[in-house]
Amino acid sequence: MKTSAIRKVLLGVAITTSIGIGYAIGAQPHMDESLAMLQSARAELTKQRRTRAATASARSA
């Protein structure tokens, strides 16, 4: 009786773990793409800040 309950629990744990791993592997390309877009946006914002700072210092000089 106890053995079958333990087997059921272990099977449930194994299935849940495999689903979680599969989800993480499947989501990896989307995470990489999102990270690349965020890095691109950050670079654009940094470029805009530098341009504005240079324009402001040129006007005040």
TORSE-162160 format. One record per residue (C-alpha): x, y, z. Coordinates in Angstrom, 1 decimal. Layout:
<tinu xx="X" yy="Y" zz="Z"/>
...
END
This chain:
<tinu xx="0.0" yy="0.0" zz="0.0"/>
<tinu xx="2.7" yy="2.5" zz="1.0"/>
<tinu xx="4.9" yy="1.5" zz="-1.9"/>
<tinu xx="2.3" yy="2.3" zz="-4.5"/>
<tinu xx="1.7" yy="5.7" zz="-2.9"/>
<tinu xx="5.4" yy="6.5" zz="-2.9"/>
<tinu xx="5.6" yy="5.4" zz="-6.6"/>
<tinu xx="2.7" yy="7.7" zz="-7.5"/>
<tinu xx="4.3" yy="10.6" zz="-5.7"/>
<tinu xx="7.7" yy="10.0" zz="-7.4"/>
<tinu xx="6.0" yy="9.7" zz="-10.8"/>
<tinu xx="4.2" yy="13.0" zz="-10.2"/>
<tinu xx="7.4" yy="14.7" zz="-9.2"/>
<tinu xx="9.2" yy="13.3" zz="-12.3"/>
<tinu xx="6.4" yy="14.5" zz="-14.6"/>
<tinu xx="6.3" yy="17.9" zz="-13.0"/>
<tinu xx="10.0" yy="18.3" zz="-13.3"/>
<tinu xx="10.1" yy="17.2" zz="-16.9"/>
<tinu xx="7.3" yy="19.7" zz="-17.8"/>
<tinu xx="9.2" yy="22.5" zz="-16.0"/>
<tinu xx="12.5" yy="21.7" zz="-17.8"/>
<tinu xx="10.7" yy="21.5" zz="-21.2"/>
<tinu xx="9.0" yy="24.8" zz="-20.6"/>
<tinu xx="12.4" yy="26.5" zz="-19.7"/>
<tinu xx="14.1" yy="25.0" zz="-22.7"/>
<tinu xx="11.2" yy="26.1" zz="-25.0"/>
<tinu xx="11.2" yy="29.7" zz="-23.6"/>
<tinu xx="15.0" yy="30.1" zz="-24.0"/>
<tinu xx="14.9" yy="31.6" zz="-27.6"/>
<tinu xx="12.3" yy="34.1" zz="-26.6"/>
<tinu xx="14.3" yy="35.1" zz="-23.5"/>
<tinu xx="17.4" yy="35.6" zz="-25.7"/>
<tinu xx="15.4" yy="37.7" zz="-28.2"/>
<tinu xx="13.9" yy="39.8" zz="-25.4"/>
<tinu xx="17.3" yy="40.4" zz="-23.9"/>
<tinu xx="18.7" yy="41.6" zz="-27.3"/>
<tinu xx="15.8" yy="44.0" zz="-27.7"/>
<tinu xx="16.3" yy="45.4" zz="-24.2"/>
<tinu xx="20.0" yy="45.9" zz="-24.9"/>
<tinu xx="19.3" yy="47.6" zz="-28.2"/>
<tinu xx="16.8" yy="50.0" zz="-26.5"/>
<tinu xx="19.3" yy="50.8" zz="-23.7"/>
<tinu xx="22.0" yy="51.6" zz="-26.4"/>
<tinu xx="19.5" yy="53.9" zz="-28.1"/>
<tinu xx="18.6" yy="55.7" zz="-24.9"/>
<tinu xx="22.3" yy="56.1" zz="-24.0"/>
<tinu xx="23.0" yy="57.6" zz="-27.4"/>
<tinu xx="20.1" yy="60.0" zz="-27.1"/>
<tinu xx="21.2" yy="61.2" zz="-23.6"/>
<tinu xx="24.7" yy="61.8" zz="-25.0"/>
<tinu xx="23.3" yy="63.8" zz="-27.9"/>
<tinu xx="21.1" yy="65.9" zz="-25.6"/>
<tinu xx="24.0" yy="66.5" zz="-23.2"/>
<tinu xx="26.3" yy="67.6" zz="-26.0"/>
<tinu xx="23.6" yy="69.9" zz="-27.5"/>
<tinu xx="22.9" yy="71.5" zz="-24.1"/>
<tinu xx="26.6" yy="72.1" zz="-23.4"/>
<tinu xx="27.1" yy="73.6" zz="-26.9"/>
<tinu xx="24.2" yy="76.0" zz="-26.3"/>
<tinu xx="25.5" yy="77.1" zz="-22.9"/>
<tinu xx="29.1" yy="77.7" zz="-24.2"/>
END
